[in-house]
C-alpha cells in the first residue's frame, strides 16, 4: 500500500473528525475507514495504526502528522 502525503492528510482529517464526533471508540474505527474510503480491512488497520502513532496530544495538524508517516 503506497499512500502519498495528500491521502495521509485526508485519512487523518477523517479520523480526527471521527474522534471529535464521539461516534466510536477509536480502536473500532477500522470499519469506518473501510466504508468511507472503500478500502480493504488490512489497509484500514495500517491507516488507523499510523494515525494512533502520530496523534500525540492532538495539537499538531493532520498535515504535520502526515509528514511523519511518509
N, CA, C, O and CB atoms as a CASP TS submission, in Angstrom:
PFRMAT TS
TARGET T0000
AUTHOR 0000-0000-0000
METHOD Language model
MODEL 1
PARENT N/A
ATOM      1  N   UNK     1       0.852  -1.175   0.000  1.00  0.00           N
ATOM      2  CA  UNK     1       0.000   0.000   0.000  1.00  0.00           C
ATOM      3  C   UNK     1       0.893   1.232   0.000  1.00  0.00           C
ATOM      4  O   UNK     1       1.623   1.469   0.962  1.00  0.00           O
ATOM      5  CB  UNK     1      -0.966   0.001   1.223  1.00  0.00           C
ATOM      6  N   UNK     2       0.841   2.003  -1.051  1.00  0.00           N
ATOM      7  CA  UNK     2       1.605   3.240  -1.162  1.00  0.00           C
ATOM      8  C   UNK     2       0.640   4.409  -1.037  1.00  0.00           C
ATOM      9  O   UNK     2      -0.293   4.547  -1.828  1.00  0.00           O
ATOM     10  CB  UNK     2       2.395   3.304  -2.509  1.00  0.00           C
ATOM     11  N   UNK     3       0.874   5.246  -0.040  1.00  0.00           N
ATOM     12  CA  UNK     3      -0.019   6.378   0.218  1.00  0.00           C
ATOM     13  C   UNK     3       0.803   7.656   0.170  1.00  0.00           C
ATOM     14  O   UNK     3       1.858   7.751   0.798  1.00  0.00           O
ATOM     15  CB  UNK     3      -0.747   6.232   1.599  1.00  0.00           C
ATOM     16  N   UNK     4       0.314   8.640  -0.580  1.00  0.00           N
ATOM     17  CA  UNK     4       1.024   9.914  -0.642  1.00  0.00           C
ATOM     18  C   UNK     4       0.577  10.847   0.495  1.00  0.00           C
ATOM     19  O   UNK     4      -0.371  10.553   1.223  1.00  0.00           O
ATOM     20  CB  UNK     4       0.791  10.586  -2.010  1.00  0.00           C
ATOM     21  N   UNK     5       1.273  11.959   0.623  1.00  0.00           N
ATOM     22  CA  UNK     5       1.011  12.886   1.730  1.00  0.00           C
ATOM     23  C   UNK     5      -0.434  13.385   1.723  1.00  0.00           C
ATOM     24  O   UNK     5      -1.059  13.495   2.777  1.00  0.00           O
ATOM     25  CB  UNK     5       1.969  14.075   1.658  1.00  0.00           C
ATOM     26  N   UNK     6      -0.960  13.686   0.541  1.00  0.00           N
ATOM     27  CA  UNK     6      -2.325  14.211   0.473  1.00  0.00           C
ATOM     28  C   UNK     6      -3.331  13.179   0.969  1.00  0.00           C
ATOM     29  O   UNK     6      -4.294  13.523   1.656  1.00  0.00           O
ATOM     30  CB  UNK     6      -2.666  14.632  -0.962  1.00  0.00           C
ATOM     31  N   UNK     7      -3.106  11.913   0.621  1.00  0.00           N
ATOM     32  CA  UNK     7      -4.014  10.861   1.090  1.00  0.00           C
ATOM     33  C   UNK     7      -3.898  10.675   2.602  1.00  0.00           C
ATOM     34  O   UNK     7      -4.909  10.536   3.291  1.00  0.00           O
ATOM     35  CB  UNK     7      -3.717   9.533   0.368  1.00  0.00           C
ATOM     36  N   UNK     8      -2.655  10.670   3.126  1.00  0.00           N
ATOM     37  CA  UNK     8      -2.492  10.547   4.580  1.00  0.00           C
ATOM     38  C   UNK     8      -3.222  11.685   5.278  1.00  0.00           C
ATOM     39  O   UNK     8      -3.897  11.472   6.285  1.00  0.00           O
ATOM     40  CB  UNK     8      -0.990  10.545   4.973  1.00  0.00           C
ATOM     41  N   UNK     9      -3.087  12.879   4.749  1.00  0.00           N
ATOM     42  CA  UNK     9      -3.755  14.033   5.343  1.00  0.00           C
ATOM     43  C   UNK     9      -5.269  13.840   5.333  1.00  0.00           C
ATOM     44  O   UNK     9      -5.942  14.126   6.323  1.00  0.00           O
ATOM     45  CB  UNK     9      -3.375  15.323   4.593  1.00  0.00           C
ATOM     46  N   UNK    10      -5.799  13.357   4.222  1.00  0.00           N
ATOM     47  CA  UNK    10      -7.242  13.103   4.122  1.00  0.00           C
ATOM     48  C   UNK    10      -7.691  12.069   5.153  1.00  0.00           C
ATOM     49  O   UNK    10      -8.692  12.266   5.842  1.00  0.00           O
ATOM     50  CB  UNK    10      -7.607  12.624   2.705  1.00  0.00           C
ATOM     51  N   UNK    11      -6.953  10.976   5.254  1.00  0.00           N
ATOM     52  CA  UNK    11      -7.297   9.947   6.236  1.00  0.00           C
ATOM     53  C   UNK    11      -7.228  10.493   7.658  1.00  0.00           C
ATOM     54  O   UNK    11      -8.122  10.242   8.466  1.00  0.00           O
ATOM     55  CB  UNK    11      -6.365   8.742   6.092  1.00  0.00           C
ATOM     56  N   UNK    12      -6.169  11.239   7.965  1.00  0.00           N
ATOM     57  CA  UNK    12      -6.006  11.765   9.317  1.00  0.00           C
ATOM     58  C   UNK    12      -7.088  12.788   9.654  1.00  0.00           C
ATOM     59  O   UNK    12      -7.578  12.813  10.783  1.00  0.00           O
ATOM     60  CB  UNK    12      -4.627  12.396   9.473  1.00  0.00           C
ATOM     61  N   UNK    13      -7.467  13.627   8.697  1.00  0.00           N
ATOM     62  CA  UNK    13      -8.557  14.583   8.948  1.00  0.00           C
ATOM     63  C   UNK    13      -9.862  13.841   9.207  1.00  0.00           C
ATOM     64  O   UNK    13     -10.633  14.221  10.088  1.00  0.00           O
ATOM     65  CB  UNK    13      -8.723  15.554   7.750  1.00  0.00           C
ATOM     66  N   UNK    14     -10.108  12.781   8.439  1.00  0.00           N
ATOM     67  CA  UNK    14     -11.298  11.970   8.651  1.00  0.00           C
ATOM     68  C   UNK    14     -11.304  11.382  10.059  1.00  0.00           C
ATOM     69  O   UNK    14     -12.312  11.448  10.763  1.00  0.00           O
ATOM     70  CB  UNK    14     -11.378  10.851   7.604  1.00  0.00           C
ATOM     71  N   UNK    15     -10.181  10.812  10.463  1.00  0.00           N
ATOM     72  CA  UNK    15     -10.096  10.196  11.788  1.00  0.00           C
ATOM     73  C   UNK    15     -10.169  11.230  12.904  1.00  0.00           C
ATOM     74  O   UNK    15     -10.745  10.957  13.958  1.00  0.00           O
ATOM     75  CB  UNK    15      -8.810   9.400  11.912  1.00  0.00           C
ATOM     76  N   UNK    16      -9.598  12.407  12.692  1.00  0.00           N
ATOM     77  CA  UNK    16      -9.725  13.482  13.686  1.00  0.00           C
ATOM     78  C   UNK    16     -11.199  13.847  13.878  1.00  0.00           C
ATOM     79  O   UNK    16     -11.667  14.004  15.006  1.00  0.00           O
ATOM     80  CB  UNK    16      -8.910  14.735  13.251  1.00  0.00           C
ATOM     81  N   UNK    17     -11.923  13.979  12.762  1.00  0.00           N
ATOM     82  CA  UNK    17     -13.347  14.328  12.832  1.00  0.00           C
ATOM     83  C   UNK    17     -14.151  13.199  13.479  1.00  0.00           C
ATOM     84  O   UNK    17     -15.068  13.454  14.260  1.00  0.00           O
ATOM     85  CB  UNK    17     -13.899  14.632  11.423  1.00  0.00           C
ATOM     86  N   UNK    18     -13.808  11.962  13.153  1.00  0.00           N
ATOM     87  CA  UNK    18     -14.494  10.821  13.763  1.00  0.00           C
ATOM     88  C   UNK    18     -14.284  10.816  15.269  1.00  0.00           C
ATOM     89  O   UNK    18     -15.220  10.576  16.032  1.00  0.00           O
ATOM     90  CB  UNK    18     -13.998   9.499  13.152  1.00  0.00           C
ATOM     91  N   UNK    19     -13.067  11.077  15.691  1.00  0.00           N
ATOM     92  CA  UNK    19     -12.766  11.132  17.129  1.00  0.00           C
ATOM     93  C   UNK    19     -13.583  12.237  17.803  1.00  0.00           C
ATOM     94  O   UNK    19     -14.176  12.034  18.862  1.00  0.00           O
ATOM     95  CB  UNK    19     -11.249  11.369  17.361  1.00  0.00           C
ATOM     96  N   UNK    20     -13.599  13.398  17.172  1.00  0.00           N
ATOM     97  CA  UNK    20     -14.349  14.526  17.731  1.00  0.00           C
ATOM     98  C   UNK    20     -15.846  14.245  17.816  1.00  0.00           C
ATOM     99  O   UNK    20     -16.522  14.723  18.727  1.00  0.00           O
ATOM    100  CB  UNK    20     -14.113  15.770  16.897  1.00  0.00           C
ATOM    101  N   UNK    21     -16.358  13.474  16.868  1.00  0.00           N
ATOM    102  CA  UNK    21     -17.796  13.180  16.843  1.00  0.00           C
ATOM    103  C   UNK    21     -18.219  12.268  17.985  1.00  0.00           C
ATOM    104  O   UNK    21     -19.369  12.297  18.423  1.00  0.00           O
ATOM    105  CB  UNK    21     -18.174  12.542  15.519  1.00  0.00           C
ATOM    106  N   UNK    22     -17.269  11.451  18.468  1.00  0.00           N
ATOM    107  CA  UNK    22     -17.610  10.509  19.531  1.00  0.00           C
ATOM    108  C   UNK    22     -18.422   9.324  19.044  1.00  0.00           C
ATOM    109  O   UNK    22     -18.980   8.588  19.858  1.00  0.00           O
ATOM    110  CB  UNK    22     -18.365  11.215  20.608  1.00  0.00           C
ATOM    111  N   UNK    23     -18.502   9.121  17.727  1.00  0.00           N
ATOM    112  CA  UNK    23     -19.315   8.049  17.168  1.00  0.00           C
ATOM    113  C   UNK    23     -18.791   6.662  17.534  1.00  0.00           C
ATOM    114  O   UNK    23     -19.561   5.703  17.582  1.00  0.00           O
ATOM    115  CB  UNK    23     -19.380   8.187  15.668  1.00  0.00           C
ATOM    116  N   UNK    24     -17.495   6.549  17.791  1.00  0.00           N
ATOM    117  CA  UNK    24     -16.911   5.251  18.121  1.00  0.00           C
ATOM    118  C   UNK    24     -15.653   5.448  18.954  1.00  0.00           C
ATOM    119  O   UNK    24     -15.015   6.499  18.904  1.00  0.00           O
ATOM    120  CB  UNK    24     -16.592   4.449  16.838  1.00  0.00           C
ATOM    121  N   UNK    25     -15.312   4.434  19.708  1.00  0.00           N
ATOM    122  CA  UNK    25     -14.001   4.379  20.321  1.00  0.00           C
ATOM    123  C   UNK    25     -13.027   4.219  19.167  1.00  0.00           C
ATOM    124  O   UNK    25     -13.297   3.442  18.250  1.00  0.00           O
ATOM    125  CB  UNK    25     -13.878   3.205  21.386  1.00  0.00           C
ATOM    126  N   UNK    26     -11.920   4.915  19.180  1.00  0.00           N
ATOM    127  CA  UNK    26     -11.022   4.900  18.025  1.00  0.00           C
ATOM    128  C   UNK    26     -10.434   3.526  17.748  1.00  0.00           C
ATOM    129  O   UNK    26      -9.995   3.272  16.627  1.00  0.00           O
ATOM    130  CB  UNK    26      -9.908   5.886  18.234  1.00  0.00           C
ATOM    131  N   UNK    27     -10.409   2.647  18.711  1.00  0.00           N
ATOM    132  CA  UNK    27      -9.960   1.277  18.444  1.00  0.00           C
ATOM    133  C   UNK    27     -10.908   0.568  17.484  1.00  0.00           C
ATOM    134  O   UNK    27     -10.524  -0.405  16.837  1.00  0.00           O
ATOM    135  CB  UNK    27      -9.848   0.484  19.753  1.00  0.00           C
ATOM    136  N   UNK    28     -12.132   1.046  17.391  1.00  0.00           N
ATOM    137  CA  UNK    28     -13.121   0.467  16.494  1.00  0.00           C
ATOM    138  C   UNK    28     -13.321   1.263  15.215  1.00  0.00           C
ATOM    139  O   UNK    28     -14.344   1.108  14.547  1.00  0.00           O
ATOM    140  CB  UNK    28     -14.421   0.340  17.202  1.00  0.00           C
ATOM    141  N   UNK    29     -12.369   2.106  14.865  1.00  0.00           N
ATOM    142  CA  UNK    29     -12.522   2.994  13.708  1.00  0.00           C
ATOM    143  C   UNK    29     -12.260   2.314  12.366  1.00  0.00           C
ATOM    144  O   UNK    29     -12.603   2.871  11.323  1.00  0.00           O
ATOM    145  CB  UNK    29     -11.598   4.163  13.852  1.00  0.00           C
ATOM    146  N   UNK    30     -11.668   1.136  12.368  1.00  0.00           N
ATOM    147  CA  UNK    30     -11.347   0.452  11.116  1.00  0.00           C
ATOM    148  C   UNK    30     -12.519   0.337  10.150  1.00  0.00           C
ATOM    149  O   UNK    30     -12.382   0.709   8.984  1.00  0.00           O
ATOM    150  CB  UNK    30     -10.833  -0.909  11.416  1.00  0.00           C
ATOM    151  N   UNK    31     -13.673  -0.171  10.601  1.00  0.00           N
ATOM    152  CA  UNK    31     -14.811  -0.288   9.689  1.00  0.00           C
ATOM    153  C   UNK    31     -15.277   1.059   9.122  1.00  0.00           C
ATOM    154  O   UNK    31     -15.772   1.118   7.996  1.00  0.00           O
ATOM    155  CB  UNK    31     -15.961  -0.953  10.404  1.00  0.00           C
ATOM    156  N   UNK    32     -15.124   2.118   9.881  1.00  0.00           N
ATOM    157  CA  UNK    32     -15.487   3.449   9.390  1.00  0.00           C
ATOM    158  C   UNK    32     -14.567   3.862   8.239  1.00  0.00           C
ATOM    159  O   UNK    32     -15.020   4.435   7.248  1.00  0.00           O
ATOM    160  CB  UNK    32     -15.416   4.488  10.535  1.00  0.00           C
ATOM    161  N   UNK    33     -13.281   3.568   8.379  1.00  0.00           N
ATOM    162  CA  UNK    33     -12.312   3.884   7.320  1.00  0.00           C
ATOM    163  C   UNK    33     -12.631   3.043   6.080  1.00  0.00           C
ATOM    164  O   UNK    33     -12.645   3.554   4.961  1.00  0.00           O
ATOM    165  CB  UNK    33     -10.842   3.621   7.806  1.00  0.00           C
ATOM    166  N   UNK    34     -12.883   1.761   6.293  1.00  0.00           N
ATOM    167  CA  UNK    34     -13.188   0.863   5.171  1.00  0.00           C
ATOM    168  C   UNK    34     -14.388   1.359   4.379  1.00  0.00           C
ATOM    169  O   UNK    34     -14.363   1.376   3.148  1.00  0.00           O
ATOM    170  CB  UNK    34     -13.450  -0.558   5.679  1.00  0.00           C
ATOM    171  N   UNK    35     -15.430   1.758   5.082  1.00  0.00           N
ATOM    172  CA  UNK    35     -16.655   2.199   4.415  1.00  0.00           C
ATOM    173  C   UNK    35     -16.462   3.553   3.731  1.00  0.00           C
ATOM    174  O   UNK    35     -16.881   3.738   2.589  1.00  0.00           O
ATOM    175  CB  UNK    35     -17.805   2.280   5.422  1.00  0.00           C
ATOM    176  N   UNK    36     -15.837   4.487   4.423  1.00  0.00           N
ATOM    177  CA  UNK    36     -15.689   5.842   3.885  1.00  0.00           C
ATOM    178  C   UNK    36     -14.803   5.895   2.639  1.00  0.00           C
ATOM    179  O   UNK    36     -15.057   6.671   1.718  1.00  0.00           O
ATOM    180  CB  UNK    36     -15.116   6.754   4.947  1.00  0.00           C
ATOM    181  N   UNK    37     -13.763   5.061   2.623  1.00  0.00           N
ATOM    182  CA  UNK    37     -12.787   5.130   1.530  1.00  0.00           C
ATOM    183  C   UNK    37     -12.783   3.890   0.634  1.00  0.00           C
ATOM    184  O   UNK    37     -11.981   3.782  -0.293  1.00  0.00           O
ATOM    185  CB  UNK    37     -11.409   5.332   2.098  1.00  0.00           C
ATOM    186  N   UNK    38     -13.704   2.948   0.931  1.00  0.00           N
ATOM    187  CA  UNK    38     -13.826   1.717   0.145  1.00  0.00           C
ATOM    188  C   UNK    38     -12.468   1.025  -0.025  1.00  0.00           C
ATOM    189  O   UNK    38     -12.012   0.768  -1.139  1.00  0.00           O
ATOM    190  CB  UNK    38     -14.435   2.026  -1.232  1.00  0.00           C
ATOM    191  N   UNK    39     -11.847   0.736   1.111  1.00  0.00           N
ATOM    192  CA  UNK    39     -10.544   0.078   1.108  1.00  0.00           C
ATOM    193  C   UNK    39     -10.613  -1.204   1.935  1.00  0.00           C
ATOM    194  O   UNK    39     -11.502  -1.350   2.774  1.00  0.00           O
ATOM    195  CB  UNK    39      -9.447   1.026   1.658  1.00  0.00           C
ATOM    196  N   UNK    40      -9.687  -2.129   1.709  1.00  0.00           N
ATOM    197  CA  UNK    40      -9.694  -3.394   2.451  1.00  0.00           C
ATOM    198  C   UNK    40      -9.340  -3.205   3.931  1.00  0.00           C
ATOM    199  O   UNK    40      -8.748  -2.202   4.330  1.00  0.00           O
ATOM    200  CB  UNK    40      -8.716  -4.375   1.813  1.00  0.00           C
ATOM    201  N   UNK    41      -9.720  -4.188   4.710  1.00  0.00           N
ATOM    202  CA  UNK    41      -9.504  -4.146   6.156  1.00  0.00           C
ATOM    203  C   UNK    41      -8.036  -3.953   6.524  1.00  0.00           C
ATOM    204  O   UNK    41      -7.722  -3.160   7.412  1.00  0.00           O
ATOM    205  CB  UNK    41     -10.023  -5.417   6.791  1.00  0.00           C
ATOM    206  N   UNK    42      -7.141  -4.663   5.859  1.00  0.00           N
ATOM    207  CA  UNK    42      -5.718  -4.549   6.180  1.00  0.00           C
ATOM    208  C   UNK    42      -5.192  -3.130   5.992  1.00  0.00           C
ATOM    209  O   UNK    42      -4.417  -2.637   6.813  1.00  0.00           O
ATOM    210  CB  UNK    42      -4.917  -5.505   5.321  1.00  0.00           C
ATOM    211  N   UNK    43      -5.611  -2.475   4.915  1.00  0.00           N
ATOM    212  CA  UNK    43      -5.185  -1.096   4.673  1.00  0.00           C
ATOM    213  C   UNK    43      -5.782  -0.156   5.712  1.00  0.00           C
ATOM    214  O   UNK    43      -5.118   0.769   6.181  1.00  0.00           O
ATOM    215  CB  UNK    43      -5.588  -0.647   3.260  1.00  0.00           C
ATOM    216  N   UNK    44      -7.034  -0.397   6.066  1.00  0.00           N
ATOM    217  CA  UNK    44      -7.684   0.439   7.084  1.00  0.00           C
ATOM    218  C   UNK    44      -6.952   0.321   8.419  1.00  0.00           C
ATOM    219  O   UNK    44      -6.784   1.314   9.127  1.00  0.00           O
ATOM    220  CB  UNK    44      -9.169   0.037   7.252  1.00  0.00           C
ATOM    221  N   UNK    45      -6.525  -0.872   8.758  1.00  0.00           N
ATOM    222  CA  UNK    45      -5.781  -1.067  10.013  1.00  0.00           C
ATOM    223  C   UNK    45      -4.457  -0.319   9.989  1.00  0.00           C
ATOM    224  O   UNK    45      -4.071   0.297  10.982  1.00  0.00           O
ATOM    225  CB  UNK    45      -5.530  -2.559  10.264  1.00  0.00           C
ATOM    226  N   UNK    46      -3.753  -0.373   8.844  1.00  0.00           N
ATOM    227  CA  UNK    46      -2.479   0.344   8.723  1.00  0.00           C
ATOM    228  C   UNK    46      -2.675   1.849   8.884  1.00  0.00           C
ATOM    229  O   UNK    46      -1.882   2.520   9.546  1.00  0.00           O
ATOM    230  CB  UNK    46      -1.822   0.043   7.367  1.00  0.00           C
ATOM    231  N   UNK    47      -3.725   2.367   8.281  1.00  0.00           N
ATOM    232  CA  UNK    47      -4.022   3.799   8.388  1.00  0.00           C
ATOM    233  C   UNK    47      -4.340   4.160   9.829  1.00  0.00           C
ATOM    234  O   UNK    47      -3.826   5.147  10.356  1.00  0.00           O
ATOM    235  CB  UNK    47      -5.199   4.189   7.465  1.00  0.00           C
ATOM    236  N   UNK    48      -5.188   3.360  10.466  1.00  0.00           N
ATOM    237  CA  UNK    48      -5.563   3.631  11.855  1.00  0.00           C
ATOM    238  C   UNK    48      -4.349   3.568  12.779  1.00  0.00           C
ATOM    239  O   UNK    48      -4.194   4.421  13.654  1.00  0.00           O
ATOM    240  CB  UNK    48      -6.629   2.635  12.322  1.00  0.00           C
ATOM    241  N   UNK    49      -3.498   2.580  12.597  1.00  0.00           N
ATOM    242  CA  UNK    49      -2.300   2.474  13.438  1.00  0.00           C
ATOM    243  C   UNK    49      -1.371   3.668  13.235  1.00  0.00           C
ATOM    244  O   UNK    49      -0.795   4.175  14.198  1.00  0.00           O
ATOM    245  CB  UNK    49      -1.549   1.170  13.134  1.00  0.00           C
ATOM    246  N   UNK    50      -1.222   4.117  11.997  1.00  0.00           N
ATOM    247  CA  UNK    50      -0.389   5.293  11.733  1.00  0.00           C
ATOM    248  C   UNK    50      -0.991   6.525  12.401  1.00  0.00           C
ATOM    249  O   UNK    50      -0.264   7.338  12.973  1.00  0.00           O
ATOM    250  CB  UNK    50      -0.236   5.528  10.212  1.00  0.00           C
ATOM    251  N   UNK    51      -2.310   6.667  12.334  1.00  0.00           N
ATOM    252  CA  UNK    51      -2.974   7.796  12.980  1.00  0.00           C
ATOM    253  C   UNK    51      -2.736   7.745  14.489  1.00  0.00           C
ATOM    254  O   UNK    51      -2.436   8.767  15.106  1.00  0.00           O
ATOM    255  CB  UNK    51      -4.490   7.793  12.668  1.00  0.00           C
ATOM    256  N   UNK    52      -2.869   6.567  15.078  1.00  0.00           N
ATOM    257  CA  UNK    52      -2.671   6.431  16.525  1.00  0.00           C
ATOM    258  C   UNK    52      -1.223   6.748  16.922  1.00  0.00           C
ATOM    259  O   UNK    52      -0.988   7.405  17.936  1.00  0.00           O
ATOM    260  CB  UNK    52      -3.042   5.009  16.982  1.00  0.00           C
ATOM    261  N   UNK    53      -0.261   6.284  16.128  1.00  0.00           N
ATOM    262  CA  UNK    53       1.154   6.546  16.435  1.00  0.00           C
ATOM    263  C   UNK    53       1.498   8.030  16.353  1.00  0.00           C
ATOM    264  O   UNK    53       2.361   8.506  17.090  1.00  0.00           O
ATOM    265  CB  UNK    53       2.050   5.763  15.483  1.00  0.00           C
ATOM    266  N   UNK    54       0.836   8.759  15.470  1.00  0.00           N
ATOM    267  CA  UNK    54       1.200  10.157  15.253  1.00  0.00           C
ATOM    268  C   UNK    54       0.303  11.150  15.977  1.00  0.00           C
ATOM    269  O   UNK    54       0.602  12.344  15.986  1.00  0.00           O
ATOM    270  CB  UNK    54       1.177  10.454  13.797  1.00  0.00           C
ATOM    271  N   UNK    55      -0.784  10.694  16.582  1.00  0.00           N
ATOM    272  CA  UNK    55      -1.753  11.625  17.166  1.00  0.00           C
ATOM    273  C   UNK    55      -1.154  12.457  18.292  1.00  0.00           C
ATOM    274  O   UNK    55      -1.420  13.655  18.381  1.00  0.00           O
ATOM    275  CB  UNK    55      -2.955  10.865  17.683  1.00  0.00           C
ATOM    276  N   UNK    56      -0.353  11.842  19.149  1.00  0.00           N
ATOM    277  CA  UNK    56       0.256  12.582  20.263  1.00  0.00           C
ATOM    278  C   UNK    56      -0.784  13.206  21.168  1.00  0.00           C
ATOM    279  O   UNK    56      -1.720  12.541  21.612  1.00  0.00           O
ATOM    280  CB  UNK    56       1.179  13.662  19.736  1.00  0.00           C
ATOM    281  N   UNK    57      -0.612  14.493  21.438  1.00  0.00           N
ATOM    282  CA  UNK    57      -1.576  15.186  22.308  1.00  0.00           C
ATOM    283  C   UNK    57      -2.676  15.870  21.500  1.00  0.00           C
ATOM    284  O   UNK    57      -3.514  16.573  22.065  1.00  0.00           O
ATOM    285  CB  UNK    57      -0.855  16.222  23.178  1.00  0.00           C
ATOM    286  N   UNK    58      -2.679  15.669  20.188  1.00  0.00           N
ATOM    287  CA  UNK    58      -3.739  16.205  19.344  1.00  0.00           C
ATOM    288  C   UNK    58      -3.561  17.645  18.927  1.00  0.00           C
ATOM    289  O   UNK    58      -4.467  18.231  18.334  1.00  0.00           O
ATOM    290  CB  UNK    58      -5.017  16.076  20.035  1.00  0.00           C
ATOM    291  N   UNK    59      -2.410  18.232  19.224  1.00  0.00           N
ATOM    292  CA  UNK    59      -2.218  19.646  18.893  1.00  0.00           C
ATOM    293  C   UNK    59      -1.632  19.869  17.503  1.00  0.00           C
ATOM    294  O   UNK    59      -1.749  20.966  16.958  1.00  0.00           O
ATOM    295  CB  UNK    59      -1.324  20.285  19.914  1.00  0.00           C
ATOM    296  N   UNK    60      -1.000  18.842  16.918  1.00  0.00           N
ATOM    297  CA  UNK    60      -0.438  19.003  15.582  1.00  0.00           C
ATOM    298  C   UNK    60      -1.521  18.766  14.530  1.00  0.00           C
ATOM    299  O   UNK    60      -2.420  17.948  14.724  1.00  0.00           O
ATOM    300  CB  UNK    60       0.751  18.036  15.367  1.00  0.00           C
ATOM    301  N   UNK    61      -1.422  19.486  13.423  1.00  0.00           N
ATOM    302  CA  UNK    61      -2.410  19.333  12.351  1.00  0.00           C
ATOM    303  C   UNK    61      -2.234  17.993  11.647  1.00  0.00           C
ATOM    304  O   UNK    61      -1.196  17.341  11.765  1.00  0.00           O
ATOM    305  CB  UNK    61      -2.291  20.486  11.336  1.00  0.00           C
ATOM    306  N   UNK    62      -3.258  17.603  10.923  1.00  0.00           N
ATOM    307  CA  UNK    62      -3.202  16.365  10.142  1.00  0.00           C
ATOM    308  C   UNK    62      -2.068  16.432   9.129  1.00  0.00           C
ATOM    309  O   UNK    62      -1.412  15.427   8.857  1.00  0.00           O
ATOM    310  CB  UNK    62      -4.545  16.109   9.426  1.00  0.00           C
ATOM    311  N   UNK    63      -1.839  17.611   8.573  1.00  0.00           N
ATOM    312  CA  UNK    63      -0.773  17.774   7.579  1.00  0.00           C
ATOM    313  C   UNK    63       0.599  17.511   8.189  1.00  0.00           C
ATOM    314  O   UNK    63       1.433  16.840   7.581  1.00  0.00           O
ATOM    315  CB  UNK    63      -0.815  19.183   6.979  1.00  0.00           C
ATOM    316  N   UNK    64       0.828  18.029   9.371  1.00  0.00           N
ATOM    317  CA  UNK    64       2.120  17.833  10.052  1.00  0.00           C
ATOM    318  C   UNK    64       2.289  16.364  10.411  1.00  0.00           C
ATOM    319  O   UNK    64       3.368  15.798  10.235  1.00  0.00           O
ATOM    320  CB  UNK    64       2.221  18.719  11.331  1.00  0.00           C
ATOM    321  N   UNK    65       1.230  15.750  10.911  1.00  0.00           N
ATOM    322  CA  UNK    65       1.318  14.333  11.278  1.00  0.00           C
ATOM    323  C   UNK    65       1.523  13.453  10.048  1.00  0.00           C
ATOM    324  O   UNK    65       2.213  12.436  10.129  1.00  0.00           O
ATOM    325  CB  UNK    65       0.053  13.898  12.028  1.00  0.00           C
ATOM    326  N   UNK    66       0.935  13.829   8.907  1.00  0.00           N
ATOM    327  CA  UNK    66       1.114  13.060   7.673  1.00  0.00           C
ATOM    328  C   UNK    66       2.572  13.045   7.245  1.00  0.00           C
ATOM    329  O   UNK    66       3.046  12.048   6.700  1.00  0.00           O
ATOM    330  CB  UNK    66       0.247  13.635   6.551  1.00  0.00           C
ATOM    331  N   UNK    67       3.285  14.130   7.482  1.00  0.00           N
ATOM    332  CA  UNK    67       4.707  14.197   7.159  1.00  0.00           C
ATOM    333  C   UNK    67       5.507  13.154   7.945  1.00  0.00           C
ATOM    334  O   UNK    67       6.516  12.649   7.453  1.00  0.00           O
ATOM    335  CB  UNK    67       5.247  15.600   7.446  1.00  0.00           C
ATOM    336  N   UNK    68       5.075  12.840   9.126  1.00  0.00           N
ATOM    337  CA  UNK    68       5.780  11.891   9.971  1.00  0.00           C
ATOM    338  C   UNK    68       5.646  10.457   9.459  1.00  0.00           C
ATOM    339  O   UNK    68       6.480   9.606   9.769  1.00  0.00           O
ATOM    340  CB  UNK    68       5.262  11.983  11.390  1.00  0.00           C
ATOM    341  N   UNK    69       4.617  10.195   8.691  1.00  0.00           N
ATOM    342  CA  UNK    69       4.368   8.846   8.189  1.00  0.00           C
ATOM    343  C   UNK    69       5.139   8.588   6.906  1.00  0.00           C
ATOM    344  O   UNK    69       5.560   7.461   6.644  1.00  0.00           O
ATOM    345  CB  UNK    69       2.876   8.632   7.953  1.00  0.00           C
ATOM    346  N   UNK    70       5.320   9.605   6.126  1.00  0.00           N
ATOM    347  CA  UNK    70       5.955   9.455   4.801  1.00  0.00           C
ATOM    348  C   UNK    70       7.414   9.093   4.936  1.00  0.00           C
ATOM    349  O   UNK    70       8.104   8.928   3.930  1.00  0.00           O
ATOM    350  CB  UNK    70       5.817  10.743   3.982  1.00  0.00           C
TER
END
